Amino acid sequence: MNNKALAITFSLVTLFSSCTFRKPVFDNFTGFTQGTTYSIVYENRKKIDPTILKGKVEQILYDFDMSLSLYQDSSIISRINRNEIVEVDSFFLEVFLKSSLISKMTDGAFDITVGPLVKAWGFGPDDHKNFKEEKRDSLMKLVGMEKVSLVDGHLIKTNPGISLDVNAIAQGYSVDVVCRYFDNLGIKNYLVEIGGEVRGKGTKAGSLWRVGIDKPEDFNMSPGQNLEAIIRIKDKAIATSGNYRKFYVEDGIKYSHTIDPKTGYPAKNTLLSATVIADDCATADGIATACMVIGKDRTIELLGKYPQLSAFLVFSDDSGNFKTWVSPELEEFISAADN
């Protein structure tokens, strides 16, 4: 081999080596949406300007709100709840179908027709409690997934008093929507978090994504500040439901925002928080809500029926002490928060 050929070979090897071992570059951006914060980290192999990407993501989240947010008067769901004639979009359709599926999986513990009950208990957009015991029976007649259906792109109700509330699944689904956009861009490694609901794809420079689980203590209002545990994930979604942030106390009684569709009352059991791991965040979000309704023991039974799901549960024992339960397959991926 002559000197020129040797030099070319050496140059190619050097170039290949530098490309192979180049340290991956991760960018990130944060913002506000749905009355909460969001945070996104992604490997920027394609050198996409984070500012431009943030603008695209926030437009997606705005369009999402205009479909499913109860806090937007002109959103599709708000108009449907007012019995206006409106054709649903792809966001609404997918959430409705996913909600129907999760309702069947949980034997009705998850139900987006709880809107009248949520409002009556003061957890709706107007934040005004007007629940009366004598109203319970009439309110319960408005609850049940069998009372609503989609026909030719329109929601059909058996009673005009029925209203939908998708807050228990919408935030998780919004994570999936953003992740889908990242997939379409060809981004291979990312972590998307909205209001504490998370989905991660790939790894961060070869390491699994680390996601904190908040300690379920009353008034622990800032996600990530006071952690119970840390879970490591790859190509999975995590959603946590608990009654330690949205509740009120009246006459010495604590009322949680999670309403039991079977009783019409706020759920009351020893389960303090349910963190569910699934392939998509909408499923994790909806199942986590159902877990808070049915309690620890029935949650463990539910997980046994669906091996694609796993969970980390925090509950109180008879003495009021914090206890935890974790799906066996999850044990190697979870650690104490101080580790």
N, C-alpha and C positions, 0 to 999 in steps of 0.2 A: 504493500500500500504506500503510495507516494505521500509526501508531506501535505499536499493540498487536500487529498482525500481524507487524511487523518484529521486535519483541521476541521473539515466539514462534519465528519463523524463526531468529533469532540463537541462541536457547537450544537449539533442536534441532540446529543445526550444531555448537554447542559440545559438546553431549552426544555426538553422533556422533563428533566428532573425538577426544574423550577416550576413548571406548570403542575406537576404531580404533587409537589409538597407545598404549594402555595397555601398559606393560611386562609381559610374561608373568611369572608367579610360579612358580618351581620349588621344590619341597620335596624332601627326601631323608630316608632313614633307613637304618640299617645293623643288622646282627645276625650271629648264628652259626647255621649249619646244616650238616649232613652232614660234620661235623668240620672245617669251614672257615668263612670269612666270606662275607657277602653285602652288596651295596650297591645301592640303588635311588634313582634321580633321576627325578622326573616333573613335568610341568607341571600345576599344581593349579587349573585353571579352575573345577572343580566344588567347590572349597574342602573337599576331603576331609581330615579330620584325619589327619596322618601317623601318629599313635599308633594310631588305630583301623585304618588301612590296614595298618600293620605287624602288628597282631594277626591280621588276616585272612590276610596272606601267610604268617605263621609257622604258622597252622593248616593251610594248604594244604601247606606244606613238611613238616609233621609227618605228614599223611595220605600224602604222597608217600613218606616214609621207611618208613611202615608197609606200603607195597606193595613197594618195590624195594631197601631197604637191607639189605645183608648184616650190618650191625652191629646190627640189630634182630632178636633171636631170634624174635619173633612176627610178623615181616613175612611177606607172602605169598611172597616169593622164598625166604626162609629155610625156610619150611614146605615149599615145593615141593622144595627141595634135600634135605630130610629125608624126602621121599617121603610127606608127609602129603596127604590128599585135601583140596584146597582150590580154590575157584573163584576165578579171577583177576578183578581189577578193571580199570577202564578204563585206569589208569596202566600196569599190567603189559601189557595187550593192545596198547596203542599202542607201547610200547617193544619188545615182541617183534616186531611187524610191521615197525617201522622197522629193527630189527637184522637181520631177515631180508633186507630190501631192500638194506641197506648191505653185508651179506655177499656178496650176488650182484654188487653193483657192484664190489667189491674182490676178486672171485675168492677169497673165503674168508679174506682177510687180516684181516678183522674178524669175530670169532666169539664170541658170548656163552657158548658151551659150554666155554670154556677154564677154567672154574672149578676143576676138579681140578688143572690145571697151575699156575694162579695160587697155589693153596693149597700145592702141593708145593714151589714155589720160594720160599715164605715171604712172599708179598705179600697173603695173605688176612687176615681179621679176627684170626686167632690169631697171625699174624706169626712163624710157626715153619717154617723150611725143613726139609723131609725128602725132597727130591728125590734119587733114586738112579738111576744110569744104567740099571740093570737093570729099573727100574720104568717107564721111558719108554714102551715098547711098549704096556704095559697101560693107561697113562694116555692114550695117543693114541687108543685104541679108544673112549674116552669123549668125544672131541672131534669136532664136526661138526654143523652146523645141520640136516642131514638126519636126525639122530638124535632130534630133538624136534619136536613139533607141538602145535597147539591144537585140541582137539576138544570142542565143547559147553562151552566155558569152562574146560576143564581142560588142564593141560600133560601130554602123553603122552611118555614117554621109552622108548627102545628098550633102555635099560640103567639099572637103579636107581642105578648109581654116577655117572651124569651129574649135574653140578651147574652152575648158571648163575651168571655174574658179569657184571652190567650196568654196572659202575663206569665203563667206558670210554664210556658214552653217557648214563647216568642224570643226571649233573650238567648236561649240556647240555639234556637234556629237561626238567629241573626249571626251567630258565630259560624254556623255551617255555611251561610250565604257568603260571608267574607272569605272563608276557606275555599269555597268553590271558585271564587274569583281568582284567588292566588293560584289554584291548580290550573286554571285556564291560562294564566300568565306563564306557566311552566316553572314556578317557584317550588323547589323540592323540599326545603326545610324551613319551617315556620312555626310560630306559636301565636295564636289569636286568643285574646282574653277580653270579654265584655262583661262588666259587672260581676266578675268572679267566675263566670262560666268560661271554660277553656277547651281549646282543641289544638293538639300539636301534631305536626307531620314531620317525619324524618327525625333528625337529631340536631343538636347544636354542637358542631365541630366534633361529631362522633359520640357525644354523650347524650344520654336520654334527657328529655326536658324535665325539669324539676318544678312541681306545682305545689304550692302551699295550701293547706286546708285550715280555714279559720277556726279558732276555738269558739264553740257555741255559747258564749257568755253574753248576757243581756248588755246591750249598748256597745258591743264590739262592732262599731260602725264602719271602720276603715279596713277594707280587704287587705290582707297581707301583714297587718301590724302585729296581731297576736295570734300565732299559729298553733294548731293542735298537732299537725303532722305534715310530712312532705311525701308526695307521691311522684315517682318517676314514670314517664309515659313515652310511648312512640306510636304514632298513628292511632291515637285514641282521643276521646273527649271526656271531660270531667265536668259535672255540675253538682252543686251543693245546694240543698234546701234545708232551711232551719227556721226556727221561730224566735231567734234572738235579735233580729233587727226590726222586723215589722210586727208590732204588737201594741196593745195598749192595756192599761190596768184601770179597771172600774170597780169601785166598791170592794177593793182588795182582790179582785179576780183578774187574772191575766188572760187576755183574748188574743190568740195568734191569728195571723192573716191567712193561714191555710184552712180552708173550709172543707168539711167532710160532705161530699155530695149526697151521701146516704142519710145523714141526720139533719143537715142544715145548720149545724153548729161548728164553731172553730174546733179543729182537731185537738184532742187532749190525750196524750199518752207519754210514756217515759222517753221517747226518742227525741233527742235534742237537735241532731243534724244528721242528714243522710247525704253522703257523697257517692255518686254513682258514676261508674266508668263504662262507657259504651263506644261503639264505633262512630256515632255521630252525636252532636251536642244536644239536638232537639230531643232525641230519645233519652239521653242522660238527664236532661232538665225535667221532662215530664215524669219519668220514673221516680226521680228524687222527690218530686212533689207528692206523688202517690205514696211513697214510703212514709212521709210525714203524716199522712192520713191514717195509714193502717198500722203503724207502730213497728217496733223492732221484730217481734216474733213472726208476724205475718210477712214482713219484709224479707226475712231470711227464707221463709217458705217460697215467696215469689222468686227470689234469686235462684232457688233450686230448680225452678221450671225453665229458666232462661239462662243457659250457660254462657251466652254471649255478654251477659251483664255481670259486673262485680261491684262491690261497695265497701265503703268504710263508714261505720255507724258510730255515733257518740250518743250514749243514753245515760240516764241516771238510775242508780240502784235504789233500794228501799230506804237507804240512809241519805239519799240526795247526792251521792258521790258520782263523779264522772267515770264512766266505763266505756270501753270501746269494743267493737267487733269488726273483724275484717274478713273478707272472702279469702279462703285458703290460697287461691291462685294469685292473689294480690300481695301476699305477705312479703315476698322477696323484693317488691318494688316500693314498699312504704317504710318510712323511718320517722323517729321522733323529730320534732321541729328543731331541736337544738343540735342535731347531728349534721 
